[in-house]
Amino acid sequence: MYIALNPGCDSTSIDEAIWPGSAVTKTTRGTAISKLRRWLGTDAAGASLLPRTESGYTLRPGIRSDWDEWCDLVPDGPARAGNAELRTALDLVSGRPFSGRGRRRYAWADHLAQEMIASIVDACHEVALRSLVDGDAWEALRAALLGLSVEPGVELLWRDRLKAEAALGDRDRLLGTIEKLRATAADLGGDLEAETEELIERLRTGGGSGRGRGGDQGGSGEPEAPGGPDASGGPDAPGGPSRRPADGSAGSHGPGRPRSTAGR
C-alpha cells in the first residue's frame, strides 16, 4: 500500500514508514519486497508488477487503488461531481480507511486517512442533500448512514439522517435517532451544535419535513451502510478508497470532535 500511494519511493522512506524507529537491514527489506513482488505477480507479458528500478519503487501503471478510482471520479471534490460519479465513488467505501488489522503498521497513512475521511464525509453529505431535494429519502438515509459508519461524530451527517427519517414519516424511528445522537455526543464529551439543536426542536414539534437543502448547504428498499448499521440503528462503526486527496474539507464538526478529513 505504501508503494502504491508513494510511487518512486526509495528504500530509506520505506524503512521509515514500515519500520519506524527500527534499524532495518537490507536483508529484512529485501525479503519483504520479494514477498510483495511474488504476491503481486506479473502482467500478461510476464513482467513483474513491481519492477526493479534504480530510481525507486513504483508499481506498473495498470495497478490502481480504490483511492485512485475515487480521485478520478471526484477530481474537483464531491460538490462538483455528477450524481453517477458520486454514487460510484460511494460504492468503493466499505468503512473507515486503514481501520483493519495491523493498524499500527499504517501510522504513516494517518494524514492521508484523514483526507480520505473528509472526502467521504463530503460525498455522503452531497448525495444526501441532492437525494432530499429529489424526494428520495431512502437514498439520502443510505448516504448519511454510510458516512456515519466512517466518521460517527459528524453532526452534518446526523442532520442529514434526521431530515431523511423525517421525510420518511416514521416518528418513532426519528425520536430514537435523536436519542442515539445525544448519546453519541455525550460519549464524545461535547455539546450538540446550535444548528442541530434547532433541527431537533423543529422535528420534535413537527415543524420540518426534512426535504430540501435547508440550512446545511454544501427510493426503494431500506438502506444499509456497509459493515455497520441499518436504517433503524445507530452507526455501529464499521474499512474504505486509497492516493491524493479528492477534497480537503469535511463540512461541519462532529459532537465533541474536531473537523476530520477510503483505502482497501
N, C-alpha and C positions, 0 to 999 in steps of 0.2 A: 504493500500500500504506500509506503514512504516513497519508493522509487516512482510509482505511478503519479503521485502528487508533486514530486520534485524531480522532474526529468533533468538528466545531466548531473545529478548529484555525485559527489566524489566519495571516496572511502572514508575520509575524515568526517564529513557531515553524516554519513550513515552510522558511523560509530557513535557519534554524539547523540543521535536521535534514538537509535535502537538500544544502545547500551550506555545510557548516560551515567557519568561518574565512574565508569569501569575502564580498566586498561585492557583494550581489545587487541588480541594478537591477529596477525594476518591470517593464520590458520583458522581461527574462530570465524572471522568474517568470510573467508573463502568458502568454508564449509556451508555457512548459511546461504551465501549467494548461489552455490552449486545446487543446494536443495531447492531453492526458489526457481532456478533455471530448469531443473528437471520437472518440477511441478507445473510450470507454465507450458513446457513442451515446445513444439515447433510449429511453423506455419505450413501451408500446403506444399511449399517448395523444400521443406526440411530445414529451414533456417531457424535458429533459436529465437524465441520471442523476447529473450533478454540477452542481446548480443554483447560480446566482449568489445569494448572500445577503449581508446586511450583518453577520451575526453570526459568520461564519466558513465554512469549507469542510466540507460534510457530504454524503456520498453518500445517495441516496434509500434508504428502508428496505428495498427489495427487493434491494439489493446486499449480499451476505453473503460473508464469507471462510470458508475452511476452519476457521479458529480460532473463528469464531462458532459454526459447527456443532459443533466439538469441545466448546466450553463448554456448549452446550445439552445435549449427550449425557452429560457428566460434570460437572454443576454443583457437586457436593459432593465432587469428587475421585474417582479411579478405584476406590478401595477401597469406595465406597458405590454404585457404578454397577452396573446389571444386566449380565448376560453379553451380551445382544444389543446393548446400548448400547456396551459396551466394544469389541466386535468391529467395530461400525460405526465407532467412533472410530478404531480402528487402521487401518481401510481408507482413512482420509484421509491417512495418513502415507506419504510417498514418499521420505523421507530426512531429513537434518538440516535444521532450519529455517534459512532465509536463507543457504544454503550454495552457491547457484548463482552465475551470472556477476554481476559487478559487486558483489562482496562489500563493498567499501569504501563503496558507496552505502547500505548498510544498517547503518552504525555506530550509528545512532540506535536500532536494534532489538536491540542486544546484550543488554540486561537482559530484554526480553520473550522473546528467543530462549532464554535460559536457563530461563525459566519454562515455556516450551513443552517444552523438552527434559526438564525434570524431570517434567512431567505425562505425557509419552510414555513415559518410563522406568517410572514408577509403573504406568501402564496395562499395559504389556507384562509387567511382573513380576506384576501381579494376574492377568492372563489365564493366564500360565504356571503360577502356583500353583493356580488353580482347575482348569485342564486336567489337571495332575498328579493332583489329588485325584479327578477324574473318570475317570482312567485313559486320557486322550487325550494320549499323549506327543508325537505329531506336532504337535498344536496348541500344546502347551507349547513345543516346539522352535521352531516358526514365530514365536511371540511373542517368545521370547528373541532370536532372530536379528534380528528387526525392531528391537528395542530396541538391540541392539549395533551395528546399521547406523547408528543415530542417535548413540549415545554408546558407542564401543568400549571404554572403560576402566571401565565399571561392573561391579564384581565380582558384585554381586547378580544381574545378568543372566547372567553367566558361570556362576554356581552353578545358576541355572535351566536353562541349556543342558546342563550336565553331568548334572543329575538326569534331564532328558528323554532324553538319549542313553543313560544307564544303564538307564532303563526300557525303551528300545527294544532293548537287549541286544546292540548292536554294539560289542564291546570294542575293536576296532581303531580305530574312529572316536572312541570315548571317549578312548582314550590319545592320539590325535592332537590332540584338542581341548585336552587338558591341556597338551600341549607348546605349542600356539598361545597358550594363556592365559599360560603362563610367558614366552613370547617377547614378548607384549603388555606384560606387567608390566615386563620388562627394558627395552623401548623407552621406556616412560613413566618409567623411573627409580625405581620403587618396589617394595616387597615385597608379597607377597600377604597378605591379611588372614588372621588365625588361623582364622576360620571356613571360609575357602576351603581352606586347607591341610588342615584336619581332614576336609573333604568329599573332597578328592583322595585322602587316605590311605585313607579308608573305601572309596572306589570302587575304588582300586587293589587292595585286598585282598579285594574282593568283599563288603564289609560293608554296602552300601547299594544299593537298587533304584532310588532316585530318586523313588519315589512318595510322595505325602502332602506336608503342609506342612513338616514337619521344622523346621529352625532358622530359615529365612527366612520370617517371618510377613508380613505385610502383602500315531481317525484314518483318515486316508485316505492320499493320496499324500504324497511328501516335500515339506516346506515350503520356500519360497524367500523370502528377505527382499527387498523391492523395491529394485532398483538395487544389490544387493550380493550377499552370499554365499548359497550353497545350504546344505543341512543338513550337508554334509561339510566345508565350507570355513570359513575364519575370516571375521569381519566385515570386508570389504574397504573399508568406508566406503561411504557410498553410492556431497535436498532436503526437506518435511514439513508440520500445520494452521496460521492467523494471526489476538487482542484480549485480553481479560482472562485472567489465569492460571486454569486449571482446578484446579490443585493446586500447592502450593509446594514439596513435598519430593521428593527424588529417591531416597529409600531409602539404600542403602549407598554408600560411597565406591568409586571405581574404583581400580585399582592405580596408585599414584603420582599420583593426580589428585584434586582437591577435589570435593566433592559438587556436582553440576551441577543445574541446574534444567530446533505443527508449523506453516509459512507457505508457501503456494504462491503 
